[in-house]
Amino acid sequence: MQFIDQARITVRGGRGGDGIAAFRREKYVPAGGPSGGDGGHGGPVVLEADSNLQTLLDFKYKRLFAADDGRRGGPNKCTGATGRDLVIKVPCGTEVRHLSSSILLGDLTAPGQRLTVAFGGRGGLGNAHYLSNRNRAPEKFTEGRDGEEWPLQLELKLLAEVGIIGLPNAGKSTLIAVLSAARPKIADYPFTTLVPNLGVVRRPSGDGTVFADIPGLIAGAAQGAGLGHDFLRHIERTRLLIHVVDAGADDPVEDLRVVEKELEAYGHGLVDRPRLLVLNKRELLLDEQLPELRRELEEASGRSPICISAAMGANLDQLLCMVWSELGIP
């Protein structure tokens, strides 16, 4: 399944039904009178968050969504049927913005949460509405109004409590694979991860916490370089970030600084988000090299690094204890 996290669509409310001009033709009713009914209102377009959806793929090929029109009125003051609501399912975590103005219309984060994005038009009035003492046989009626039509920008931001970030090949996908049941693609070349991966990690209480593996960042990601700019939005909702640094890199300290600069450049409060610094692939270092590297990383970041080996499964319990402590989970 393709991971699509942005989509542009047009929504259109249903047109209201026309009112009609009609007159009573009943036996034993001497003068009759106007009896044209009103048209029904057009149906609205509603977005609804659905926890079973994980991507905006449904909007890749279909861009126009129009609700049903209202039915025209009938004789004997019968009102036309109202158009049915058009309910469009979107993944939880979808932000809805007006396309041209970028005004935020709503943020659908909870399953079942709804947002009306286009109202249907009002139905027209039948001639029965225009009956007066001066005009006993009005022939006037009005047509229904068009529904609202708006261009929308949909942006999916994953709902995860913990985000795993770092340069390409730092071991992020390996880490989420050993901590959860997620099975992301893992290989020994950069940009193996092309889409965010979600995994549920069990807490000590038995409940699950969602971790997100974000595609690798590179220098200039906040300005659009590489893949990071497209996916930095997915860590905006996280409560905690795990910054993974490759111990086998040529300059782990510089790798740390690159990602920190991108978080600061991107904004949205990411640089102030609580973070854990994780030094991965410790098996690639000699025992005498480890203390010096830890000291340099601590001086550069102000955080004491946690040394782990995701591939060997070393010190993962210590990492999870730190994660639960930061999240306030007993």
N, C-alpha and C positions, 0 to 999 in steps of 0.2 A: 504494500500500500504506500502511495506517495505521501510524504509529509508536506502539506501546504499550510502555511501559517499566515498568509495574507490573501485577501480576495476583494475584488471590487464588484458590487452588484447594484442594480437599480430596483427599487421597490415601488409599487404603485397600488394605491388603494382602489377599491372598486368604485365605479361610477354609480351615482344614485339613480334610481328609476324615475321615469317621468310621471308626473301627475296626468290625469286625463279629464276631459270634459264629457260628462254624461248626464242624462236626465232620467228621472223616474218615469216609468211607463207601466203603472200598476192599475189594475181594475179597481174601481171605486175610489181612486185617489184623483180628485177633480183637477187640480192644477199641476200635479207632479212637483218637480223641483230639481235642483242640481244634486247629483249624487256621485260625481267623479271622485275617486279615491286618490290618496297620496301614493307616490312611489316609495319603494323601500330604500333604505340607506345602503350604500356600498359597503362591502366588507373591509376590515382593516388588515394590515400585514403585521404579524407579530413574530418576533424572534424568541425562541425558547431554548434555554441551556439544557443540554442532554449529556449526562455523564458517560454514555456509551460511545460518544464520538470523540475522536482524538485529533482530527485534522479538518481543514476547510476544503478538502478535495471535492466535495459535492458542488462547490461553487466555481470550479475550474471551467466547466463547459456550459453551465446554465447561469446567465447573468441577470435576466429579467424575471422578476417575481411579481405577479399581479393577482390581487384578490378578486373574488367574484363580484359582479355588478349586482345592484339591487334590481328587483323586478318592477315593472310599471304598475301603477294603480289599476284598480278595477271598478266596475260600476257598483252601485249600492254602497258607496263609501268604503269599499274594500281597499285596504292598504297593501301594496305590493310586498313581496317577501324581501327580507334583508339579506344582502349577500353574505355568504359564509366567511368566517375568519380564515385567513391563510396563515398557518402556523409553520414557521421555518425552524428546523432544529439546527442548533450550532453547538460546538463543543464548549464545555465549561472553561471559563477563562478568556472568552471572546470580548474584545473591546469593539464598540460600534461608534464610528465617527462619520460626520458629514464629509463627503469626499472633497469638496472644493474649499470649505472653510476650516476643516479639521477639528470642528467642535465635537467634543465627546458627548455622545447621546446616551450612552449607557455602558455598563461593564457587567457582563453576565458571568458570575462566578459560582453561584449555587445551583445545583440541579433543580430544574423546574422553574427557575427564575425567568420572568417574561419581560419583554420590552416591545411596546407598540411603536413601530417605526414609520408607519404611513396610515393615516386615518382615511376611511372611505368617505365619499361625497354624500351630501344630504340628498334625500329624495325630494322630488318636485311635489308641488301642491296641486291637488285636484280642484275642480271648479266649485266643489262644495264649500271650500274655504272662503270663497269670495261672495257668498250670499249675504245680502244686506237689505235693509228696508227700501233703499233706493234702487237696488238691482236684484230683482227676484229671479232672474234667469241668467246668471253670469255664464259666459262662455270662456272665461279666462282660466288658464292653468299654466303651470311652470314646469320646465324641464329639470331633470336631476342634474346635480353638479358633479364635476369630475373629482375623483379622489386625489389625494396627495401623491406626488411622485418625487422621490429623492434618490440621488446617487449616494451610496454608502461605501465606506472603507471598513472591512472587517480585519482585525488583527488578533491572532491567537497568541496568548501568553500563557505558557504552561503553569499549572498550579502545583508547585513543588515547594516543600519546606526547606530543602537543602539543595544547593546548586554546586556542582563540581566543575571548577574552571582550571585553566592552565594552557600552556603552549601545546601545539600538536605533539603527539607521541610522548606525553608526560605520564601516561598510564591511567587516564581518567576512565576509559571504557573498561579496562581490566579491573579497576577498583569497584565500579558499580556492578560488574559481572560477579565478583566474588562476594559482594555484600548482599545482593538480591538475586532474584530469578531472571533478571534482564539478561538478554543475550545479544549485546551489540557486536558489530563487526570489529575484530581486533586484528591488526597486522603491523608489520614493522616498517611502515612508511607514513609520512605525514598526511593529515587530513583523511584518515581512515573513517572518522565519524563525520558524516555529511548532514545528519539531522540530529536533533536532541533525542536522547534516550531516557525513558523513565523507568525507575525500578523502585519497588516497595521493600524497605528494610524493616525487619521486625524489631519492635522495641522490647525492652525487658518485660513490659506488661502484656505483651502479645499483640498489641495494636501495630498498625503499619505506619511508617513515615515515608513519604515520597521523596526520592532523590532524583535529580536531573543531571545527566551528563551532557554538558554543552560543548558543541564543536570547538576545536582549538582556536585560540586567539593568536594573532600575530601583530607585530608593530603596525599601527595605522588602522586597526580594526574598527575603532570608533568613527573613522572617516570613510569607512567602506572597503578597506583592504581585506582580502581573504574572505572567510566565511563568518567571522565573528560578529560583524556589524548586523547581519541578518538575524542572529540568534541571541545577542546580548539582551534583547527585550524579554527573553524567557527567564532571566534570573532577576527581573525587577520585582517579582512577587515573593522571592525566597526570603526566609528569615535568617538563613545562615549560608555562608559560602565556604567551600573547601578548596583552597588554592593548592593544586598539586604541582610540585616542582620535580623535574627529572634529575636525580642525583648523578646520572651518567652523562649529563649534558656537558658541553665544552665550558660553559660559564653559567652555573645554576643561579648565581646571584643576579646576573644581568637578565636571565629569563624571568626571575621574580619581578624585577623592576619594569620589564616590558608590560607584563600583565597589569601591574599596579597602575601604570600610566594610562593604560587603555580604560580601566575602570573609572579613573578620574576624568578622562576626556569624555567618556560617554555620559557621565552625569547620572541623573535620576536617583541620587543618593547611594549608588553602589559602593563608592569608596568609603562610605561610613557604615556599610553593612558589616555586622560581625563576621569575622573570617577566621578559619583555622588554617595554619600553614602546615602542609604535609610534604615531607621529603620522601619521595617514592624511589623504588629500585635501590634500596640501601645495599643489596647484595653486590652491586657494582663497585662499591667503595671498600677500600682497605680499612681495617679497624682504626689505624692511626690517622686516616684522612677524615673520618666522620666528625670528631670534635671540632676541628678547625672550620669545616664547612657549616656546621650548625651555628657556630659563633658568628660567622659572616652573615648568614641568613637572618639571624636574630638582630644583628646590628642594622641590617638594611631594612627590615620590616617592623622591628619592635615587637615581634611575636616569636615565641619559642617554638621551633619546628618539631613536629611529631614524625619520627623516622619509621617508615613502614616499608614493607615489600608486598605489594598487591599480588604479584605473581606467586610468591612463596607463602602468602597468608600470614606474614609476620606483623605483629603489633596492631592488628585490626581491631581487637577488643579494646585496646587503649584508645584508638581513634574514635570508636563508637561511644565509649564512655564520655569523651570530650564533647561529642556531638550532642548526646542526651543532656549533658550538663549545660551546654550553651542554650539549648532549646527549653530548658527548665523541665525536662521530663525525668521523673524519679526512676 
